[in-house]
C-alpha cells in the first residue's frame, strides 16, 4: 500500500470574461483614490517645506551677526546673509551695528544718549 494523494478533481471550466471597458463606478472610485493620494502627498510635501524654512526672525538675526562681523573687519557692502531682509529692517540693522561699533549702546543693546554725548564731548576736547 502506498500513501500517495489522489489527483484533484477536475474543475469545471470558468466562464470566460472578455476584457471590456471598466465599469463607470469603479473608474470613478479609482480616480478619486488617485486624486486623494496626490493631494495628500502635495500637502505633506508643502508642510515639510514650510516647516524647514528659516523664519524671518532667524534671517534678521543672521544678518545682524554678519553686520557685526563686517564692522569688526572694516568691510563694506551688504553681506549676503542680508539679501532676504526688508530694506527698512536692513537700514535699522546697519544703524544699530554702527551705533554698537561706536559704543553708543547700553548692555541691553538700546541706544544710550549719554554715551553718545560723552563720546562727542571727548572728540571735541583738544
C-alpha positions as CSV (number, residue, x, y, z in Angstrom):
1,X,0.0,0.0,0.0
2,X,1.3,3.4,-1.0
3,X,0.5,6.7,0.6
4,X,0.0,8.9,-2.4
5,X,-2.6,11.6,-2.6
6,X,-5.3,11.1,-5.1
7,X,-5.4,13.5,-8.0
8,X,-7.5,16.6,-7.5
9,X,-11.0,16.5,-9.1
10,X,-11.4,18.1,-12.4
11,X,-12.6,21.7,-12.1
12,X,-15.3,22.8,-14.4
13,X,-14.2,25.5,-16.8
14,X,-14.8,29.0,-15.6
15,X,-16.9,31.2,-17.7
16,X,-14.5,33.3,-19.8
17,X,-14.6,37.0,-19.1
18,X,-13.9,39.1,-22.1
19,X,-11.8,42.1,-21.4
20,X,-14.1,45.0,-21.8
21,X,-14.4,48.5,-20.5
22,X,-14.1,49.1,-16.8
23,X,-17.4,49.8,-15.0
24,X,-18.1,53.6,-14.5
25,X,-18.4,53.3,-10.7
26,X,-15.0,51.5,-10.4
27,X,-13.3,54.0,-12.7
28,X,-14.7,57.0,-10.6
29,X,-13.5,55.4,-7.4
30,X,-10.1,54.7,-8.8
31,X,-9.8,58.4,-10.0
32,X,-10.9,59.7,-6.6
33,X,-8.4,57.5,-4.8
34,X,-5.6,58.7,-7.0
35,X,-6.6,62.3,-6.6
36,X,-6.8,61.9,-2.8
37,X,-3.3,60.3,-2.6
38,X,-1.9,63.0,-4.8
39,X,-3.4,65.8,-2.7
40,X,-2.2,64.2,0.5
41,X,1.4,63.9,-0.9
42,X,1.3,67.6,-2.0
43,X,0.0,68.7,1.4
44,X,2.7,66.7,3.3
45,X,5.5,68.0,1.0
46,X,4.3,71.6,1.3
47,X,4.1,71.3,5.0
48,X,7.6,69.9,5.3
49,X,9.0,72.6,3.0
50,X,7.2,75.3,5.0
51,X,8.4,74.0,8.4
52,X,12.0,73.6,7.4
53,X,12.4,77.2,6.0
54,X,14.0,79.7,8.4
55,X,11.7,82.3,9.8
56,X,12.1,86.0,9.1
57,X,13.4,86.5,12.6
58,X,16.1,83.9,12.0
59,X,17.1,85.7,8.8
60,X,17.3,89.0,10.6
61,X,19.4,87.6,13.4
62,X,21.8,86.1,10.9
63,X,22.0,89.4,9.1
64,X,22.7,91.2,12.4
65,X,25.6,88.8,13.2
66,X,27.0,89.3,9.6
67,X,26.9,93.1,10.0
68,X,28.6,93.0,13.4
69,X,31.4,90.8,11.9
70,X,31.6,93.1,8.9
71,X,32.0,96.2,11.1
72,X,34.8,94.5,13.1
73,X,36.6,93.6,9.8
74,X,36.1,97.1,8.3
75,X,34.5,95.7,5.2
76,X,31.9,97.5,3.1
77,X,28.8,96.4,1.2
78,X,25.8,94.4,2.0
79,X,26.5,90.9,3.4
80,X,24.9,88.0,1.5
81,X,23.1,87.0,4.8
82,X,21.1,90.2,4.5
83,X,19.7,89.6,1.0
84,X,16.3,88.5,2.2
85,X,15.9,91.3,4.8
86,X,13.5,94.1,4.0
87,X,15.1,97.4,3.2
88,X,13.7,99.3,6.2
89,X,14.8,96.5,8.6
90,X,18.2,96.4,6.9
91,X,18.7,100.1,7.4
92,X,17.8,99.8,11.1
93,X,20.2,96.9,11.5
94,X,23.0,98.9,9.8
95,X,22.3,101.9,12.1
96,X,22.3,99.6,15.1
97,X,25.5,98.0,14.1
98,X,27.2,101.4,13.6
99,X,26.0,102.7,17.0
100,X,27.2,99.5,18.6
101,X,30.6,99.9,16.9
102,X,30.8,103.5,18.2
103,X,29.9,102.3,21.7
104,X,26.6,104.2,21.9
105,X,24.6,101.2,23.1
106,X,24.0,100.0,26.6
107,X,24.3,96.5,27.9
108,X,20.8,95.6,26.6
109,X,21.6,96.9,23.1
110,X,19.5,100.1,23.4
111,X,20.7,103.5,22.4
112,X,22.2,105.4,25.3
113,X,22.2,109.1,24.6
114,X,24.6,109.8,27.5
115,X,27.3,107.6,26.0
116,X,26.9,109.4,22.6
117,X,27.2,112.8,24.3
118,X,30.3,111.7,26.3
119,X,31.9,110.3,23.1
120,X,31.1,113.5,21.2
121,X,32.5,115.7,24.0
122,X,35.7,113.7,24.2
123,X,36.2,114.2,20.4
124,X,35.7,117.9,20.8
125,X,38.3,118.4,23.5
126,X,41.9,119.0,22.3
